[in-house]
Amino acid sequence: METIYDILKAEHRQVADLTQQAMRDSSKESFLKIKAKLDPHMMGEEKLFYPLLEQKSELRELVNHAYEEHNEIRSVSSELESMDPSSSNWVSKLKELDETVSHHVEEEENKVFPEAQRVMSEDKAQQIAQQYLDFSKTFKQQHPMP
């Protein structure tokens, strides 16, 4: 059975692919596909995954940093959402989103996940995976992509 780590890593790759597409075509549509993947991903992590990790004092600092990075991603995403793709800043803002997301993914996969695996059982990681999938499905139904 899949663990939360398997699902999150797969979504990280999907976002990276979507970001590369957006960098190639510079379209608002490509950006909106990234946003449609990022929003439920970050909300799911914040609702289901991070709170479990915060219970361990040795992980609190890592998790707080992850929340800060999510806020940075939301900020850049919000700027892009209100920008016109023909704006002279559009491509540089897309690049900023790519760099911010890439940095977060690298830290999550190389620091947060190994620490989480140390303190969370395989059964719990599978249980969180199912809850995450259910949450993601509901989120997407409530927030359909434009």
C-alpha positions in Angstrom: 0.0 0.0 0.0 1.1 3.5 -0.8 2.4 5.8 2.0 2.0 9.5 2.3 5.6 9.9 1.1 4.9 8.0 -2.1 1.9 10.2 -2.9 3.7 13.5 -2.0 6.8 12.6 -4.0 4.6 11.7 -7.1 2.8 15.1 -6.7 6.1 16.9 -6.4 7.2 15.4 -9.8 3.8 16.3 -11.4 4.3 19.9 -10.2 7.8 20.0 -11.5 6.6 18.8 -14.9 3.7 21.3 -15.0 6.2 24.1 -14.1 8.5 23.1 -16.9 5.5 23.3 -19.3 4.6 26.7 -17.9 8.2 27.9 -18.4 8.0 26.7 -22.0 4.7 28.2 -23.0 4.3 31.1 -20.4 0.6 30.6 -20.4 -1.9 31.5 -17.7 -3.5 28.1 -18.4 -0.3 26.2 -17.5 0.1 28.3 -14.3 -3.5 27.5 -13.3 -2.7 23.8 -13.7 0.2 24.2 -11.3 -2.0 26.1 -8.8 -4.7 23.4 -9.1 -2.1 20.8 -8.1 -0.3 22.9 -5.4 -3.3 24.2 -3.5 -4.8 20.8 -2.4 -1.2 19.4 -1.9 -0.2 22.2 0.5 -3.6 22.2 2.3 -3.5 18.4 2.7 0.0 18.5 4.1 -1.0 21.3 6.5 -4.2 19.5 7.6 -3.0 15.9 7.9 0.8 15.5 7.7 2.4 18.4 9.4 0.3 18.4 12.6 1.4 14.8 13.3 5.0 15.8 12.9 4.6 18.9 15.1 3.8 16.6 18.0 7.4 15.6 18.1 9.5 18.5 19.5 12.5 17.6 17.5 10.5 18.1 14.3 8.8 21.4 15.2 11.4 23.6 13.7 11.5 21.7 10.4 7.7 21.8 10.2 7.5 25.5 11.0 10.0 26.1 8.2 7.8 24.1 5.8 4.8 26.2 6.7 6.8 29.4 6.0 7.8 28.0 2.6 4.1 27.2 1.8 3.3 30.8 2.6 6.0 32.0 0.2 4.6 29.7 -2.5 1.1 31.0 -1.9 2.4 34.6 -2.1 4.1 34.1 -5.4 1.2 32.1 -6.7 -1.2 34.9 -5.7 0.9 37.4 -7.6 0.9 35.3 -10.7 -2.9 34.8 -10.4 -3.4 38.5 -10.6 -0.8 39.1 -13.3 -1.4 39.3 -17.0 0.8 36.7 -18.9 1.9 39.5 -21.3 3.4 41.4 -18.4 7.2 41.9 -18.5 7.4 40.3 -15.0 5.4 37.1 -15.9 8.3 34.8 -16.8 10.5 36.0 -14.0 7.6 35.4 -11.5 7.1 31.9 -12.9 10.8 31.3 -12.4 10.5 32.5 -8.9 7.6 30.1 -8.3 9.6 27.3 -9.8 12.6 28.1 -7.6 10.6 28.4 -4.4 8.7 25.2 -5.0 11.9 23.3 -6.0 13.7 24.5 -2.8 10.7 23.4 -0.7 10.5 20.0 -2.4 14.2 19.4 -1.9 14.0 20.2 1.8 10.9 18.2 2.3 12.2 15.1 0.5 15.7 15.3 2.0 15.0 16.5 5.5 11.3 16.3 6.5 10.5 12.9 5.1 13.5 11.0 6.5 12.8 12.5 9.9 9.1 11.7 9.6 9.9 8.1 8.7 12.0 7.9 11.8 9.0 8.8 14.1 6.0 7.6 12.2 5.1 3.9 11.6 4.6 2.5 8.2 1.0 1.8 9.1 0.4 5.4 10.1 2.1 6.6 6.9 -0.4 4.4 4.9 -3.3 5.6 7.0 -2.4 9.3 6.4 -2.0 8.5 2.7 -5.6 7.4 2.5 -6.8 10.4 4.5 -4.8 12.7 2.2 -6.3 11.1 -1.0 -9.8 11.6 0.4 -9.0 15.2 1.4 -7.5 16.0 -2.0 -10.6 14.5 -3.8 -13.0 16.6 -1.7 -10.9 19.7 -2.1 -10.8 19.4 -5.9 -14.6 18.9 -5.9 -15.1 22.0 -3.8 -12.5 24.1 -5.7 -12.8 23.1 -9.4 -10.1 24.4 -11.7 -11.3 27.4 -13.8 
